[in-house]
Amino acid sequence: MAAGLEVPRQLLIAGFNGLEFLEGLPVRLATTRSPRRKIGSEVTRVLLEAMKRSLTPDERRLIFRPEIDLGDAAH
């Protein structure tokens, strides 16, 4: 922006995981947000259960979908 580029019209910048320090920028960056806390708690739950008994492949499979935020590029 200091060089005269129009963000996001001329230059699109993307962040990762919705990092809070990016909130101070003059434009909202496109970003993804993975459910990090949910991943940690679910993996812990599966590991603890696997220590008690043998788990089926379906019981071991965890699927997490990130949220995608297009930021100011969506406007």
PyMOL Python script that loads the backbone (N, CA, C, O; Angstrom):
from pymol import cmd

cmd.read_pdbstr("""\
ATOM      1  N   MET A   1       0.827  -1.180   0.000  1.00  0.00           N
ATOM      2  CA  MET A   1       0.000   0.000   0.000  1.00  0.00           C
ATOM      3  C   MET A   1       0.874   1.247   0.000  1.00  0.00           C
ATOM      4  O   MET A   1       0.540   2.235  -0.654  1.00  0.00           O
ATOM      5  N   ALA A   2       1.987   1.212   0.724  1.00  0.00           N
ATOM      6  CA  ALA A   2       2.895   2.355   0.758  1.00  0.00           C
ATOM      7  C   ALA A   2       3.508   2.602  -0.621  1.00  0.00           C
ATOM      8  O   ALA A   2       3.898   3.728  -0.931  1.00  0.00           O
ATOM      9  N   ALA A   3       3.594   1.561  -1.449  1.00  0.00           N
ATOM     10  CA  ALA A   3       4.143   1.683  -2.799  1.00  0.00           C
ATOM     11  C   ALA A   3       3.077   2.089  -3.813  1.00  0.00           C
ATOM     12  O   ALA A   3       3.366   2.200  -5.005  1.00  0.00           O
ATOM     13  N   GLY A   4       1.843   2.310  -3.347  1.00  0.00           N
ATOM     14  CA  GLY A   4       0.779   2.735  -4.238  1.00  0.00           C
ATOM     15  C   GLY A   4      -0.066   1.613  -4.812  1.00  0.00           C
ATOM     16  O   GLY A   4      -0.944   1.867  -5.637  1.00  0.00           O
ATOM     17  N   LEU A   5       0.178   0.382  -4.395  1.00  0.00           N
ATOM     18  CA  LEU A   5      -0.629  -0.745  -4.874  1.00  0.00           C
ATOM     19  C   LEU A   5      -1.959  -0.767  -4.143  1.00  0.00           C
ATOM     20  O   LEU A   5      -2.032  -0.478  -2.949  1.00  0.00           O
ATOM     21  N   GLU A   6      -3.002  -1.110  -4.871  1.00  0.00           N
ATOM     22  CA  GLU A   6      -4.323  -1.207  -4.269  1.00  0.00           C
ATOM     23  C   GLU A   6      -4.565  -2.650  -3.824  1.00  0.00           C
ATOM     24  O   GLU A   6      -4.646  -3.567  -4.642  1.00  0.00           O
ATOM     25  N   VAL A   7      -4.677  -2.822  -2.524  1.00  0.00           N
ATOM     26  CA  VAL A   7      -4.937  -4.137  -1.943  1.00  0.00           C
ATOM     27  C   VAL A   7      -6.421  -4.185  -1.593  1.00  0.00           C
ATOM     28  O   VAL A   7      -6.877  -3.309  -0.858  1.00  0.00           O
ATOM     29  N   PRO A   8      -7.191  -5.136  -2.065  1.00  0.00           N
ATOM     30  CA  PRO A   8      -6.820  -6.340  -2.795  1.00  0.00           C
ATOM     31  C   PRO A   8      -6.980  -6.234  -4.311  1.00  0.00           C
ATOM     32  O   PRO A   8      -6.836  -7.249  -4.992  1.00  0.00           O
ATOM     33  N   ARG A   9      -7.272  -5.053  -4.878  1.00  0.00           N
ATOM     34  CA  ARG A   9      -7.517  -4.984  -6.323  1.00  0.00           C
ATOM     35  C   ARG A   9      -6.281  -5.362  -7.142  1.00  0.00           C
ATOM     36  O   ARG A   9      -6.396  -6.165  -8.068  1.00  0.00           O
ATOM     37  N   GLN A  10      -5.126  -4.822  -6.838  1.00  0.00           N
ATOM     38  CA  GLN A  10      -3.918  -5.100  -7.601  1.00  0.00           C
ATOM     39  C   GLN A  10      -3.049  -6.190  -6.984  1.00  0.00           C
ATOM     40  O   GLN A  10      -2.288  -6.858  -7.683  1.00  0.00           O
ATOM     41  N   LEU A  11      -3.165  -6.361  -5.699  1.00  0.00           N
ATOM     42  CA  LEU A  11      -2.341  -7.346  -4.998  1.00  0.00           C
ATOM     43  C   LEU A  11      -3.183  -8.005  -3.921  1.00  0.00           C
ATOM     44  O   LEU A  11      -3.700  -7.340  -3.024  1.00  0.00           O
ATOM     45  N   LEU A  12      -3.311  -9.309  -4.019  1.00  0.00           N
ATOM     46  CA  LEU A  12      -4.088 -10.052  -3.025  1.00  0.00           C
ATOM     47  C   LEU A  12      -3.122 -10.738  -2.066  1.00  0.00           C
ATOM     48  O   LEU A  12      -2.217 -11.459  -2.488  1.00  0.00           O
ATOM     49  N   ILE A  13      -3.318 -10.511  -0.807  1.00  0.00           N
ATOM     50  CA  ILE A  13      -2.471 -11.093   0.233  1.00  0.00           C
ATOM     51  C   ILE A  13      -3.356 -11.991   1.090  1.00  0.00           C
ATOM     52  O   ILE A  13      -4.474 -11.620   1.445  1.00  0.00           O
ATOM     53  N   ALA A  14      -2.848 -13.169   1.416  1.00  0.00           N
ATOM     54  CA  ALA A  14      -3.609 -14.088   2.254  1.00  0.00           C
ATOM     55  C   ALA A  14      -2.811 -14.420   3.506  1.00  0.00           C
ATOM     56  O   ALA A  14      -1.585 -14.524   3.481  1.00  0.00           O
ATOM     57  N   GLY A  15      -3.539 -14.581   4.590  1.00  0.00           N
ATOM     58  CA  GLY A  15      -2.925 -14.988   5.846  1.00  0.00           C
ATOM     59  C   GLY A  15      -3.239 -16.454   6.095  1.00  0.00           C
ATOM     60  O   GLY A  15      -3.790 -17.137   5.232  1.00  0.00           O
ATOM     61  N   PHE A  16      -2.890 -16.923   7.264  1.00  0.00           N
ATOM     62  CA  PHE A  16      -3.143 -18.313   7.624  1.00  0.00           C
ATOM     63  C   PHE A  16      -3.604 -18.356   9.070  1.00  0.00           C
ATOM     64  O   PHE A  16      -2.963 -17.797   9.960  1.00  0.00           O
ATOM     65  N   ASN A  17      -4.700 -19.015   9.282  1.00  0.00           N
ATOM     66  CA  ASN A  17      -5.252 -19.283  10.603  1.00  0.00           C
ATOM     67  C   ASN A  17      -5.768 -18.047  11.329  1.00  0.00           C
ATOM     68  O   ASN A  17      -5.843 -18.041  12.558  1.00  0.00           O
ATOM     69  N   GLY A  18      -6.127 -16.998  10.585  1.00  0.00           N
ATOM     70  CA  GLY A  18      -6.752 -15.833  11.202  1.00  0.00           C
ATOM     71  C   GLY A  18      -5.940 -15.245  12.339  1.00  0.00           C
ATOM     72  O   GLY A  18      -6.505 -14.861  13.363  1.00  0.00           O
ATOM     73  N   LEU A  19      -4.634 -15.167  12.181  1.00  0.00           N
ATOM     74  CA  LEU A  19      -3.770 -14.693  13.258  1.00  0.00           C
ATOM     75  C   LEU A  19      -4.181 -13.294  13.712  1.00  0.00           C
ATOM     76  O   LEU A  19      -4.396 -12.402  12.892  1.00  0.00           O
ATOM     77  N   GLU A  20      -4.287 -13.119  15.004  1.00  0.00           N
ATOM     78  CA  GLU A  20      -4.823 -11.884  15.580  1.00  0.00           C
ATOM     79  C   GLU A  20      -3.995 -10.654  15.261  1.00  0.00           C
ATOM     80  O   GLU A  20      -4.556  -9.566  15.128  1.00  0.00           O
ATOM     81  N   PHE A  21      -2.687 -10.784  15.134  1.00  0.00           N
ATOM     82  CA  PHE A  21      -1.882  -9.594  14.887  1.00  0.00           C
ATOM     83  C   PHE A  21      -2.176  -8.978  13.519  1.00  0.00           C
ATOM     84  O   PHE A  21      -1.842  -7.817  13.282  1.00  0.00           O
ATOM     85  N   LEU A  22      -2.798  -9.741  12.616  1.00  0.00           N
ATOM     86  CA  LEU A  22      -3.158  -9.206  11.303  1.00  0.00           C
ATOM     87  C   LEU A  22      -4.378  -8.295  11.362  1.00  0.00           C
ATOM     88  O   LEU A  22      -4.666  -7.583  10.401  1.00  0.00           O
ATOM     89  N   GLU A  23      -5.094  -8.312  12.478  1.00  0.00           N
ATOM     90  CA  GLU A  23      -6.298  -7.493  12.607  1.00  0.00           C
ATOM     91  C   GLU A  23      -5.992  -6.004  12.622  1.00  0.00           C
ATOM     92  O   GLU A  23      -6.903  -5.198  12.432  1.00  0.00           O
ATOM     93  N   GLY A  24      -4.754  -5.616  12.840  1.00  0.00           N
ATOM     94  CA  GLY A  24      -4.380  -4.213  12.848  1.00  0.00           C
ATOM     95  C   GLY A  24      -4.100  -3.643  11.469  1.00  0.00           C
ATOM     96  O   GLY A  24      -3.822  -2.450  11.343  1.00  0.00           O
ATOM     97  N   LEU A  25      -4.166  -4.465  10.438  1.00  0.00           N
ATOM     98  CA  LEU A  25      -3.910  -3.979   9.082  1.00  0.00           C
ATOM     99  C   LEU A  25      -5.077  -3.128   8.587  1.00  0.00           C
ATOM    100  O   LEU A  25      -6.203  -3.284   9.060  1.00  0.00           O
ATOM    101  N   PRO A  26      -4.815  -2.231   7.638  1.00  0.00           N
ATOM    102  CA  PRO A  26      -5.906  -1.383   7.130  1.00  0.00           C
ATOM    103  C   PRO A  26      -6.913  -2.133   6.260  1.00  0.00           C
ATOM    104  O   PRO A  26      -7.995  -1.607   5.998  1.00  0.00           O
ATOM    105  N   VAL A  27      -6.596  -3.328   5.810  1.00  0.00           N
ATOM    106  CA  VAL A  27      -7.533  -4.161   5.048  1.00  0.00           C
ATOM    107  C   VAL A  27      -7.596  -5.534   5.697  1.00  0.00           C
ATOM    108  O   VAL A  27      -6.632  -5.972   6.325  1.00  0.00           O
ATOM    109  N   ARG A  28      -8.730  -6.216   5.548  1.00  0.00           N
ATOM    110  CA  ARG A  28      -8.850  -7.579   6.069  1.00  0.00           C
ATOM    111  C   ARG A  28      -8.254  -8.559   5.067  1.00  0.00           C
ATOM    112  O   ARG A  28      -8.656  -8.575   3.903  1.00  0.00           O
ATOM    113  N   LEU A  29      -7.309  -9.369   5.503  1.00  0.00           N
ATOM    114  CA  LEU A  29      -6.696 -10.369   4.631  1.00  0.00           C
ATOM    115  C   LEU A  29      -7.602 -11.579   4.484  1.00  0.00           C
ATOM    116  O   LEU A  29      -8.361 -11.925   5.389  1.00  0.00           O
ATOM    117  N   ALA A  30      -7.506 -12.212   3.321  1.00  0.00           N
ATOM    118  CA  ALA A  30      -8.120 -13.521   3.159  1.00  0.00           C
ATOM    119  C   ALA A  30      -7.349 -14.470   4.071  1.00  0.00           C
ATOM    120  O   ALA A  30      -6.134 -14.336   4.217  1.00  0.00           O
ATOM    121  N   THR A  31      -8.036 -15.417   4.678  1.00  0.00           N
ATOM    122  CA  THR A  31      -7.357 -16.332   5.595  1.00  0.00           C
ATOM    123  C   THR A  31      -8.165 -17.611   5.762  1.00  0.00           C
ATOM    124  O   THR A  31      -9.342 -17.666   5.407  1.00  0.00           O
ATOM    125  N   THR A  32      -7.540 -18.604   6.289  1.00  0.00           N
ATOM    126  CA  THR A  32      -8.233 -19.821   6.701  1.00  0.00           C
ATOM    127  C   THR A  32      -8.164 -19.878   8.223  1.00  0.00           C
ATOM    128  O   THR A  32      -7.272 -19.292   8.837  1.00  0.00           O
ATOM    129  N   ARG A  33      -9.090 -20.572   8.809  1.00  0.00           N
ATOM    130  CA  ARG A  33      -9.057 -20.791  10.255  1.00  0.00           C
ATOM    131  C   ARG A  33      -9.304 -22.272  10.501  1.00  0.00           C
ATOM    132  O   ARG A  33     -10.408 -22.772  10.288  1.00  0.00           O
ATOM    133  N   SER A  34      -8.278 -22.958  10.947  1.00  0.00           N
ATOM    134  CA  SER A  34      -8.455 -24.368  11.278  1.00  0.00           C
ATOM    135  C   SER A  34      -8.912 -24.473  12.726  1.00  0.00           C
ATOM    136  O   SER A  34      -8.525 -23.657  13.563  1.00  0.00           O
ATOM    137  N   PRO A  35      -9.730 -25.469  13.023  1.00  0.00           N
ATOM    138  CA  PRO A  35     -10.235 -25.625  14.398  1.00  0.00           C
ATOM    139  C   PRO A  35      -9.182 -26.265  15.303  1.00  0.00           C
ATOM    140  O   PRO A  35      -9.306 -27.427  15.689  1.00  0.00           O
ATOM    141  N   ARG A  36      -8.154 -25.497  15.634  1.00  0.00           N
ATOM    142  CA  ARG A  36      -6.994 -26.051  16.352  1.00  0.00           C
ATOM    143  C   ARG A  36      -7.352 -26.643  17.709  1.00  0.00           C
ATOM    144  O   ARG A  36      -6.864 -27.721  18.050  1.00  0.00           O
ATOM    145  N   ARG A  37      -8.173 -25.981  18.478  1.00  0.00           N
ATOM    146  CA  ARG A  37      -8.542 -26.521  19.800  1.00  0.00           C
ATOM    147  C   ARG A  37      -9.342 -27.816  19.652  1.00  0.00           C
ATOM    148  O   ARG A  37      -9.118 -28.787  20.375  1.00  0.00           O
ATOM    149  N   LYS A  38     -10.275 -27.812  18.703  1.00  0.00           N
ATOM    150  CA  LYS A  38     -11.083 -29.010  18.474  1.00  0.00           C
ATOM    151  C   LYS A  38     -10.200 -30.169  18.007  1.00  0.00           C
ATOM    152  O   LYS A  38     -10.398 -31.308  18.430  1.00  0.00           O
ATOM    153  N   ILE A  39      -9.242 -29.889  17.149  1.00  0.00           N
ATOM    154  CA  ILE A  39      -8.311 -30.936  16.693  1.00  0.00           C
ATOM    155  C   ILE A  39      -7.579 -31.525  17.890  1.00  0.00           C
ATOM    156  O   ILE A  39      -7.497 -32.745  18.034  1.00  0.00           O
ATOM    157  N   GLY A  40      -7.044 -30.655  18.753  1.00  0.00           N
ATOM    158  CA  GLY A  40      -6.309 -31.141  19.923  1.00  0.00           C
ATOM    159  C   GLY A  40      -7.157 -31.982  20.847  1.00  0.00           C
ATOM    160  O   GLY A  40      -6.725 -33.045  21.292  1.00  0.00           O
ATOM    161  N   SER A  41      -8.368 -31.518  21.143  1.00  0.00           N
ATOM    162  CA  SER A  41      -9.208 -32.269  22.082  1.00  0.00           C
ATOM    163  C   SER A  41      -9.699 -33.583  21.475  1.00  0.00           C
ATOM    164  O   SER A  41      -9.765 -34.597  22.170  1.00  0.00           O
ATOM    165  N   GLU A  42     -10.041 -33.573  20.193  1.00  0.00           N
ATOM    166  CA  GLU A  42     -10.529 -34.808  19.564  1.00  0.00           C
ATOM    167  C   GLU A  42      -9.413 -35.840  19.409  1.00  0.00           C
ATOM    168  O   GLU A  42      -9.640 -37.033  19.613  1.00  0.00           O
ATOM    169  N   VAL A  43      -8.222 -35.393  19.054  1.00  0.00           N
ATOM    170  CA  VAL A  43      -7.091 -36.324  18.938  1.00  0.00           C
ATOM    171  C   VAL A  43      -6.769 -36.916  20.305  1.00  0.00           C
ATOM    172  O   VAL A  43      -6.492 -38.111  20.412  1.00  0.00           O
ATOM    173  N   THR A  44      -6.801 -36.098  21.343  1.00  0.00           N
ATOM    174  CA  THR A  44      -6.564 -36.602  22.696  1.00  0.00           C
ATOM    175  C   THR A  44      -7.612 -37.632  23.076  1.00  0.00           C
ATOM    176  O   THR A  44      -7.281 -38.675  23.640  1.00  0.00           O
ATOM    177  N   ARG A  45      -8.869 -37.352  22.773  1.00  0.00           N
ATOM    178  CA  ARG A  45      -9.950 -38.285  23.078  1.00  0.00           C
ATOM    179  C   ARG A  45      -9.728 -39.629  22.373  1.00  0.00           C
ATOM    180  O   ARG A  45      -9.878 -40.688  22.982  1.00  0.00           O
ATOM    181  N   VAL A  46      -9.370 -39.578  21.087  1.00  0.00           N
ATOM    182  CA  VAL A  46      -9.150 -40.814  20.320  1.00  0.00           C
ATOM    183  C   VAL A  46      -7.942 -41.569  20.870  1.00  0.00           C
ATOM    184  O   VAL A  46      -7.991 -42.793  20.996  1.00  0.00           O
ATOM    185  N   LEU A  47      -6.868 -40.868  21.198  1.00  0.00           N
ATOM    186  CA  LEU A  47      -5.686 -41.539  21.739  1.00  0.00           C
ATOM    187  C   LEU A  47      -5.986 -42.221  23.077  1.00  0.00           C
ATOM    188  O   LEU A  47      -5.564 -43.354  23.311  1.00  0.00           O
ATOM    189  N   LEU A  48      -6.709 -41.532  23.941  1.00  0.00           N
ATOM    190  CA  LEU A  48      -7.067 -42.137  25.227  1.00  0.00           C
ATOM    191  C   LEU A  48      -7.948 -43.364  25.033  1.00  0.00           C
ATOM    192  O   LEU A  48      -7.776 -44.369  25.723  1.00  0.00           O
ATOM    193  N   GLU A  49      -8.873 -43.288  24.111  1.00  0.00           N
ATOM    194  CA  GLU A  49      -9.743 -44.434  23.830  1.00  0.00           C
ATOM    195  C   GLU A  49      -8.938 -45.576  23.218  1.00  0.00           C
ATOM    196  O   GLU A  49      -9.196 -46.742  23.518  1.00  0.00           O
ATOM    197  N   ALA A  50      -7.970 -45.258  22.369  1.00  0.00           N
ATOM    198  CA  ALA A  50      -7.134 -46.291  21.739  1.00  0.00           C
ATOM    199  C   ALA A  50      -6.248 -46.993  22.758  1.00  0.00           C
ATOM    200  O   ALA A  50      -5.847 -48.137  22.541  1.00  0.00           O
ATOM    201  N   MET A  51      -5.937 -46.330  23.861  1.00  0.00           N
ATOM    202  CA  MET A  51      -5.147 -46.970  24.909  1.00  0.00           C
ATOM    203  C   MET A  51      -5.980 -48.011  25.661  1.00  0.00           C
ATOM    204  O   MET A  51      -5.433 -48.937  26.261  1.00  0.00           O
ATOM    205  N   LYS A  52      -7.304 -47.854  25.623  1.00  0.00           N
ATOM    206  CA  LYS A  52      -8.194 -48.782  26.320  1.00  0.00           C
ATOM    207  C   LYS A  52      -8.564 -49.991  25.459  1.00  0.00           C
ATOM    208  O   LYS A  52      -8.702 -51.107  25.958  1.00  0.00           O
ATOM    209  N   ARG A  53      -8.720 -49.744  24.156  1.00  0.00           N
ATOM    210  CA  ARG A  53      -9.182 -50.835  23.287  1.00  0.00           C
ATOM    211  C   ARG A  53      -8.728 -50.560  21.858  1.00  0.00           C
ATOM    212  O   ARG A  53      -8.287 -49.459  21.528  1.00  0.00           O
ATOM    213  N   SER A  54      -8.844 -51.568  21.033  1.00  0.00           N
ATOM    214  CA  SER A  54      -8.501 -51.432  19.619  1.00  0.00           C
ATOM    215  C   SER A  54      -9.628 -50.687  18.898  1.00  0.00           C
ATOM    216  O   SER A  54     -10.802 -51.031  19.038  1.00  0.00           O
ATOM    217  N   LEU A  55      -9.257 -49.670  18.133  1.00  0.00           N
ATOM    218  CA  LEU A  55     -10.250 -48.878  17.424  1.00  0.00           C
ATOM    219  C   LEU A  55     -10.328 -49.301  15.959  1.00  0.00           C
ATOM    220  O   LEU A  55      -9.325 -49.687  15.358  1.00  0.00           O
ATOM    221  N   THR A  56     -11.518 -49.225  15.402  1.00  0.00           N
ATOM    222  CA  THR A  56     -11.688 -49.501  13.973  1.00  0.00           C
ATOM    223  C   THR A  56     -11.141 -48.311  13.181  1.00  0.00           C
ATOM    224  O   THR A  56     -10.986 -47.222  13.732  1.00  0.00           O
ATOM    225  N   PRO A  57     -10.849 -48.509  11.899  1.00  0.00           N
ATOM    226  CA  PRO A  57     -10.381 -47.372  11.083  1.00  0.00           C
ATOM    227  C   PRO A  57     -11.359 -46.192  11.119  1.00  0.00           C
ATOM    228  O   PRO A  57     -10.929 -45.040  11.159  1.00  0.00           O
ATOM    229  N   ASP A  58     -12.662 -46.466  11.106  1.00  0.00           N
ATOM    230  CA  ASP A  58     -13.639 -45.373  11.162  1.00  0.00           C
ATOM    231  C   ASP A  58     -13.588 -44.637  12.501  1.00  0.00           C
ATOM    232  O   ASP A  58     -13.798 -43.424  12.544  1.00  0.00           O
ATOM    233  N   GLU A  59     -13.316 -45.341  13.577  1.00  0.00           N
ATOM    234  CA  GLU A  59     -13.213 -44.699  14.891  1.00  0.00           C
ATOM    235  C   GLU A  59     -11.951 -43.850  15.013  1.00  0.00           C
ATOM    236  O   GLU A  59     -11.910 -42.898  15.792  1.00  0.00           O
ATOM    237  N   ARG A  60     -10.919 -44.200  14.235  1.00  0.00           N
ATOM    238  CA  ARG A  60      -9.653 -43.456  14.267  1.00  0.00           C
ATOM    239  C   ARG A  60      -9.666 -42.260  13.318  1.00  0.00           C
ATOM    240  O   ARG A  60      -8.841 -41.355  13.450  1.00  0.00           O
ATOM    241  N   ARG A  61     -10.586 -42.250  12.372  1.00  0.00           N
ATOM    242  CA  ARG A  61     -10.617 -41.201  11.345  1.00  0.00           C
ATOM    243  C   ARG A  61     -11.305 -39.950  11.879  1.00  0.00           C
ATOM    244  O   ARG A  61     -12.441 -39.994  12.351  1.00  0.00           O
ATOM    245  N   LEU A  62     -10.600 -38.859  11.792  1.00  0.00           N
ATOM    246  CA  LEU A  62     -11.143 -37.568  12.197  1.00  0.00           C
ATOM    247  C   LEU A  62     -11.079 -36.635  10.990  1.00  0.00           C
ATOM    248  O   LEU A  62     -10.056 -36.567  10.308  1.00  0.00           O
ATOM    249  N   ILE A  63     -12.145 -35.931  10.734  1.00  0.00           N
ATOM    250  CA  ILE A  63     -12.179 -34.995   9.613  1.00  0.00           C
ATOM    251  C   ILE A  63     -12.488 -33.606  10.161  1.00  0.00           C
ATOM    252  O   ILE A  63     -13.478 -33.401  10.862  1.00  0.00           O
ATOM    253  N   PHE A  64     -11.630 -32.674   9.829  1.00  0.00           N
ATOM    254  CA  PHE A  64     -11.797 -31.289  10.249  1.00  0.00           C
ATOM    255  C   PHE A  64     -11.787 -30.410   9.012  1.00  0.00           C
ATOM    256  O   PHE A  64     -10.954 -30.584   8.123  1.00  0.00           O
ATOM    257  N   ARG A  65     -12.701 -29.480   8.957  1.00  0.00           N
ATOM    258  CA  ARG A  65     -12.779 -28.576   7.817  1.00  0.00           C
ATOM    259  C   ARG A  65     -12.477 -27.151   8.268  1.00  0.00           C
ATOM    260  O   ARG A  65     -13.092 -26.644   9.206  1.00  0.00           O
ATOM    261  N   PRO A  66     -11.522 -26.508   7.591  1.00  0.00           N
ATOM    262  CA  PRO A  66     -11.212 -25.127   7.968  1.00  0.00           C
ATOM    263  C   PRO A  66     -12.292 -24.168   7.466  1.00  0.00           C
ATOM    264  O   PRO A  66     -13.004 -24.451   6.502  1.00  0.00           O
ATOM    265  N   GLU A  67     -12.389 -23.048   8.136  1.00  0.00           N
ATOM    266  CA  GLU A  67     -13.244 -21.955   7.686  1.00  0.00           C
ATOM    267  C   GLU A  67     -12.404 -21.101   6.739  1.00  0.00           C
ATOM    268  O   GLU A  67     -11.225 -20.866   7.005  1.00  0.00           O
ATOM    269  N   ILE A  68     -12.985 -20.643   5.660  1.00  0.00           N
ATOM    270  CA  ILE A  68     -12.285 -19.781   4.724  1.00  0.00           C
ATOM    271  C   ILE A  68     -12.943 -18.402   4.746  1.00  0.00           C
ATOM    272  O   ILE A  68     -14.149 -18.272   4.537  1.00  0.00           O
ATOM    273  N   ASP A  69     -12.139 -17.390   4.998  1.00  0.00           N
ATOM    274  CA  ASP A  69     -12.612 -16.007   5.047  1.00  0.00           C
ATOM    275  C   ASP A  69     -11.901 -15.251   3.924  1.00  0.00           C
ATOM    276  O   ASP A  69     -10.675 -15.144   3.940  1.00  0.00           O
ATOM    277  N   LEU A  70     -12.640 -14.732   2.963  1.00  0.00           N
ATOM    278  CA  LEU A  70     -12.029 -14.043   1.822  1.00  0.00           C
ATOM    279  C   LEU A  70     -11.600 -12.615   2.143  1.00  0.00           C
ATOM    280  O   LEU A  70     -11.034 -11.933   1.289  1.00  0.00           O
ATOM    281  N   GLY A  71     -11.862 -12.158   3.361  1.00  0.00           N
ATOM    282  CA  GLY A  71     -11.440 -10.815   3.753  1.00  0.00           C
ATOM    283  C   GLY A  71     -12.032  -9.752   2.850  1.00  0.00           C
ATOM    284  O   GLY A  71     -13.178  -9.862   2.416  1.00  0.00           O
ATOM    285  N   ASP A  72     -11.242  -8.715   2.567  1.00  0.00           N
ATOM    286  CA  ASP A  72     -11.709  -7.630   1.708  1.00  0.00           C
ATOM    287  C   ASP A  72     -11.798  -8.039   0.245  1.00  0.00           C
ATOM    288  O   ASP A  72     -12.415  -7.329  -0.548  1.00  0.00           O
ATOM    289  N   ALA A  73     -11.199  -9.163  -0.134  1.00  0.00           N
ATOM    290  CA  ALA A  73     -11.267  -9.641  -1.518  1.00  0.00           C
ATOM    291  C   ALA A  73     -12.699 -10.045  -1.868  1.00  0.00           C
ATOM    292  O   ALA A  73     -13.054 -10.101  -3.046  1.00  0.00           O
ATOM    293  N   ALA A  74     -13.516 -10.324  -0.865  1.00  0.00           N
ATOM    294  CA  ALA A  74     -14.902 -10.738  -1.102  1.00  0.00           C
ATOM    295  C   ALA A  74     -15.780  -9.560  -1.486  1.00  0.00           C
ATOM    296  O   ALA A  74     -16.899  -9.763  -1.957  1.00  0.00           O
ATOM    297  N   HIS A  75     -15.316  -8.354  -1.302  1.00  0.00           N
ATOM    298  CA  HIS A  75     -16.126  -7.161  -1.573  1.00  0.00           C
ATOM    299  C   HIS A  75     -15.794  -6.509  -2.885  1.00  0.00           C
ATOM    300  O   HIS A  75     -16.397  -5.497  -3.242  1.00  0.00           O
TER     301      HIS A  75
END
""", "prot")
cmd.dss("prot")
cmd.show_as("cartoon", "prot")
cmd.util.cbc("prot")
cmd.orient("prot")
